[in-house]
Amino acid sequence: MAATKALLMLENFIDGKFLPCSSYIDSYDPSTGEVYCRVPNSGREEIEAAVKAAREAFPSWSSRSPQERSRVLNQVADLLEQSLEEFAQAESKDQGKTLALARTMDIPRSVQNFRFFASSILHHTSECTQMDHLGCMHYTVRTPVGVAGLISPWNLPLYLLTWKIAPAMAAGNTVIAKPSELTSVTAWMLCKLLDKAGVPPGVVNIVFGTGLRVGEALVSHPEVPLISFTGSQPTAERITQLSAPHCKKLSLELGGKNPAIIFEDANLDECVPATVRSSFANQVRSYVRKALAEGAQIRCGEGVDKLSLPARNKAGYFMLPTVITDIKDESCCMTEEIFGPVTCVVPFDSEEEVIERANSVKYGLAATVWSSNVGRVHRVAKKLQSGLVWTNCWLIRELNLPFGGMKSSGIGREGAKDSYDFFTEIKTITIKH
């Protein structure tokens, strides 16, 4: 009788302790399609325990100086960096991205998130004005909000989870985080580093499970005054509904349909490799079938080329990079976010035309513009309805500056000052002398 391989069993992390759950969800290895991990199927009971722990930890953590909190965040970063290879292997297996990408982007950026906010928390300033004729001085102070509810997506599991946890902690909040139930392993691994880094019990609590059970319990809890969410627009609409009775602070980073605009004077040696990376970096067959039904042409990939896989990977979630042409702007492939290696290539004749077409989709997260004409680059970037525009490059981030989308791509911005503003409340104090 063949030996059964033991499944990896995750546990919730509440009040500094790993706690089992009464029920679990299967999690699949995307390279084989087989169950390899079991994730807690938590609910309201676990959220109540996490809220209690976070509220009890808040007075002590929020009273620590920025310098003290900074040292703890730097220690988390050091421990994570020391385990980079272990985390990269786990992220690749759990999410399905290449090991090279996890090694060079996801885990290093997660380390950087802690280091960046450990530094930025030391450099914020407040405002002060005087009204001499009334003998008054006014100044502002910022205080942490309290318990922060953080919900992160499946595509950049640790990268985006730490992008939320680090600024929330740095500002003095305590945290309840819900990673995607599809990609939970590196969040669970991160919990193992927190005690070693000196993070007090209850400051970071991670509760695993589905959006319907854990997410709704977290978002609707009256003692969680702030929600930061990255994910889909329908989920954001539900979060808004559940949060409205409590007037919660919301930061919603949603989908994107990011145009790459390539003018005739673009440097193709730089443009083509970067555009290929941006188009095929994330790992959807129904979209390709719809495109064909609409009269589009599949130039390579799905339905055209044969995908050859080893026997153990034949049930895995693999798809060939696919290029679609002769497609209409109103096609779902041109208007909806596709989380797969599919890109659509369409021609245009003028700046005005391409700006209008790029802005016609409901999203406005990011865009790229490729041209050697400096004036054109500035003109087009200014007119595009996108929260972030890369010109003659892609995915170069300055974490001090805002990140976030326009239109249906979300509400709010994240970055050094923007995250600090979101994770704190501002208060004006007037002194008469």
Stockholm file with secondary structure:
# STOCKHOLM 1.0

chainA/1-433         MAATKALLMLENFIDGKFLPCSSYIDSYDPSTGEVYCRVPNSGREEIEAAVKAAREAFPSWSSRSPQERSRVLNQVADLLEQSLEEFAQAESKDQGKTLALARTMDIPRSVQNFRFFASSILHHTSECTQMDHLGCMHYTVRTPVGVAGLISPWNLPLYLLTWKIAPAMAAGNTVIAKPSELTSVTAWMLCKLLDKAGVPPGVVNIVFGTGLRVGEALVSHPEVPLISFTGSQPTAERITQLSAPHCKKLSLELGGKNPAIIFEDANLDECVPATVRSSFANQVRSYVRKALAEGAQIRCGEGVDKLSLPARNKAGYFMLPTVITDIKDESCCMTEEIFGPVTCVVPFDSEEEVIERANSVKYGLAATVWSSNVGRVHRVAKKLQSGLVWTNCWLIRELNLPFGGMKSSGIGREGAKDSYDFFTEIKTITIKH
#=GR chainA/1-433 SS CCCCCCCEECCEEETTEEECCSCEEEEEETTTTEEEEEEECCCHHHHHHHHHHHHHHHHHHHHSCHHHHHHHHHHHHHHHHHTHHHHHHHHHHHHCCCHHHIIIIIHHHHHHHHHHHHHHTTSCCCCEEEEGGGTEEEEEEEEECSEEEEECCSSSHHHHHHHHHHHHHHTTCEEEEECCTTSCHHHHHHHHHHTTTTCCTTSEEECCSCIIIIIHHHHTCTTCCEEEEESCHHHHHHHHHHHGGGTCEEEEECCCCCCEEECTTSCHHHHHHHHHHHHHSCCCHHHHHHHHHTTCEEEESTTTSCCCCCGGGTTSCCCCCEEEESCCTTSHHHHSCCCSSEEECCCCCCHHHHHHHHTTSSEESEEEEECSCHHHHHHHHHHSCCSEEEESSSSCCCTTSCBCCEETTEECCBSHHHHHHHTEEEEEEEEEC
#=GC SS_cons         CCCCCCCEECCEEETTEEECCSCEEEEEETTTTEEEEEEECCCHHHHHHHHHHHHHHHHHHHHSCHHHHHHHHHHHHHHHHHTHHHHHHHHHHHHCCCHHHIIIIIHHHHHHHHHHHHHHTTSCCCCEEEEGGGTEEEEEEEEECSEEEEECCSSSHHHHHHHHHHHHHHTTCEEEEECCTTSCHHHHHHHHHHTTTTCCTTSEEECCSCIIIIIHHHHTCTTCCEEEEESCHHHHHHHHHHHGGGTCEEEEECCCCCCEEECTTSCHHHHHHHHHHHHHSCCCHHHHHHHHHTTCEEEESTTTSCCCCCGGGTTSCCCCCEEEESCCTTSHHHHSCCCSSEEECCCCCCHHHHHHHHTTSSEESEEEEECSCHHHHHHHHHHSCCSEEEESSSSCCCTTSCBCCEETTEECCBSHHHHHHHTEEEEEEEEEC
//
